[in-house]
């Protein structure tokens, strides 16, 4: 992002770390200062493509590539009218063709391919499907409204739950203060032994801590009856009883149909290693020993000597 620069004033992110680039419907970026200067007289056009721009359409660039910002803006505009759902089509093939048509329109607008013909295509679609578009917009509006209402109810319930917890904690603090004041008064005015009074107080506090504190029930659904989906599907981990500890047993040696190979001691003492490369310090540190490949070679050489076809 440091090499990003405003195409009008040539200011880079490296020279001005607080540089804020903004994009419009054409996809070309301008810094915030240049946007203010551009609309100083009330109107302006893009310095790169001369497309008439509006001040209200500028927004902060979120992605490094301004073409991504352009595609997001075009996709939002197109999907406002191309808002059919799968249930609006007779077959899945027709729905897939419809989605492919949307992607083709977005691709043409993003890459400036046949802009006039693509816009005519969009206008013709809007005329032919005016009723369906309005119906789906109203449906989407109702769904968004219901979702906002559900989220608001969830927020209110969470606030009530937090307020109840804070109230319980405050009450517990006040109870501790009252108990301490009562203990001080008893130590000051009682005629009994102070040690016995302290032991009695400690025992009383211990008994109260053992009492089960009532836990607020966890809310699992909205007041409308819609169940929460986040975290509600998690099942408790089943407790598995531990079996006996694993005990290693060496595998049985297969019948090699040949004489037994020499042992490790015989390999070291009888000169088998004279023609085997000794391990270096690095290999030795890793646990490698030249006796192992020597033993494997002898096993392979001796196996099968007694085999009779």
C-alpha angles and dihedrals in degrees: 000000000000092000093056113116138182107251091216105047096018091228112157132209088241094059094039112031091185092058110137115199120203130195135204136196092289091061097237118128130228130179119250093252092053091049090055091048091046092058096037089108094042102263140044147168134222111277091219105043102013092231111158108252137198124218092225092058094062116102135172114277109245101178128056092232110065090203088069089056090049092051092049091052093047092045091054091049094048096045091055088071101025091062103135119138131217092260089062091069131071096222137022090241091061090050092050091049088051092052090048090052090053092052091048091053092048092048092051093049094046094049096038094245115158093336094175094049093045092051090049088051091053093048091049090051091050091052094047095046102033096128094046091048093051091045093051092045090054090047092050090048091053092048092050091048092050091048092051090049092051092048091049091051090049090051092051092049091050091050091050090050092050091047090052091050092049089049092052092048091049091049090050091052092050090049091053091051091050091049092051092048090050090050092051092049091049092050091049101046107021119099096213129097113289091221092056091048091053092048091050091049092049091049091050092051091048091052091051092051090054091057113102112252110223109248119214112246113256112245111236101174143027123257088257090062097254109139122227113253100193109091094344093105094056112114124205114261109257116241110239119201113237116246128213118300116268115258119198117232119184113239119253115263112244121236104266094191089227144072119304114264119241119269125251091262092051091049091053096043104037099056100258090134096057093095096036122093111249118235118257126229094267093051091045090053089054091054098258119145128186091224091073098061089042091055091047091051092050092048091053092046095050099040116100097018092120094044113126119200 
